[in-house]
Amino acid sequence: MLPKDDLIQGKLNYSFKFKEEKITDSINLYGRFLYASYLRLNYENCDDFVKQFGAAILELDSTGSYLDGNYIGYGSRSKKLFKADVHLKKV
């Protein structure tokens, strides 16, 4: 395991369409690598009054080019839990 002070943190600004309306939002991300190849990330909406949060567990491939895994969260607009597969590629 990596030292506990190797915290990864940041802010993600994004936009998407929800019921034909363009939504722009921000979330705070924080997490860390575990056992060198697993990334655990948590997120929460930047606005304390918006109920949106979740977590992801991703595995880094041996080349360091891909992160694959799953996340689960609660959507503030859908008002329900959701889960999704995550596939990220280094560019």
C-alpha positions as CSV (number, residue, x, y, z in Angstrom):
1,M,0.0,0.0,0.0
2,L,1.2,3.6,-0.6
3,P,1.6,6.0,2.3
4,K,-1.6,7.5,3.6
5,D,-0.4,11.1,2.7
6,D,-0.6,10.3,-1.0
7,L,-4.1,11.8,-1.3
8,I,-5.4,12.5,-4.7
9,Q,-7.9,15.4,-4.8
10,G,-9.4,17.8,-7.2
11,K,-12.5,19.5,-8.6
12,L,-14.3,18.3,-11.7
13,N,-16.5,20.7,-13.7
14,Y,-18.8,19.0,-16.2
15,S,-22.0,19.4,-18.2
16,F,-24.6,17.0,-19.4
17,K,-28.2,16.9,-20.7
18,F,-31.0,16.0,-18.3
19,K,-34.6,16.0,-19.6
20,E,-33.6,18.2,-22.5
21,E,-31.9,20.7,-20.2
22,K,-28.2,21.4,-20.2
23,I,-26.8,21.1,-16.7
24,T,-23.4,22.4,-15.6
25,D,-22.1,21.2,-12.3
26,S,-19.0,20.6,-10.1
27,I,-17.9,17.8,-7.8
28,N,-15.0,17.5,-5.4
29,L,-13.0,14.3,-5.9
30,Y,-10.6,12.7,-3.4
31,G,-9.0,9.3,-3.0
32,R,-5.8,7.4,-3.2
33,F,-4.1,4.4,-4.8
34,L,-4.1,1.2,-2.8
35,Y,-1.6,-1.6,-3.4
36,A,-0.1,0.4,-6.3
37,S,-2.7,-0.6,-8.9
38,Y,-6.1,0.1,-7.4
39,L,-7.6,3.6,-7.2
40,R,-10.3,4.4,-4.8
41,L,-12.1,7.7,-5.5
42,N,-15.0,9.4,-3.6
43,Y,-16.9,12.4,-4.8
44,E,-19.4,14.9,-3.5
45,N,-21.2,17.9,-5.1
46,C,-19.4,21.2,-4.4
47,D,-22.6,22.7,-3.2
48,D,-23.4,21.4,0.3
49,F,-27.1,21.7,-0.4
50,V,-27.0,19.3,-3.4
51,K,-27.4,15.6,-2.4
52,Q,-25.0,14.0,-4.9
53,F,-22.2,11.6,-3.9
54,G,-20.5,8.4,-4.8
55,A,-17.4,6.2,-4.9
56,A,-15.4,4.3,-7.5
57,I,-12.9,1.5,-7.4
58,L,-10.6,1.4,-10.5
59,E,-7.8,-0.9,-11.5
60,L,-4.7,0.4,-13.3
61,D,-3.5,-1.9,-16.0
62,S,0.2,-3.1,-16.1
63,T,1.1,-0.5,-18.8
64,G,-0.3,2.4,-16.8
65,S,-2.6,3.3,-19.8
66,Y,-6.0,2.3,-18.6
67,L,-8.2,2.5,-15.5
68,D,-11.2,0.1,-15.4
69,G,-13.7,-0.5,-12.7
70,N,-17.1,0.5,-11.3
71,Y,-18.7,3.3,-9.4
72,I,-21.9,3.7,-7.5
73,G,-23.5,7.0,-6.5
74,Y,-26.6,8.9,-5.7
75,G,-27.9,11.3,-8.3
76,S,-29.4,14.6,-7.1
77,R,-31.6,15.0,-10.2
78,S,-32.7,11.4,-10.6
79,K,-33.1,11.0,-6.8
80,K,-31.9,7.4,-7.0
81,L,-28.8,5.2,-6.7
82,F,-27.0,4.3,-9.8
83,K,-24.0,2.2,-10.8
84,A,-21.8,2.2,-13.9
85,D,-18.8,0.6,-15.5
86,V,-15.8,3.0,-15.9
87,H,-13.2,2.7,-18.6
88,L,-10.6,5.5,-18.8
89,K,-7.7,5.7,-21.3
90,K,-4.6,7.8,-20.9
91,V,-4.2,10.3,-23.8
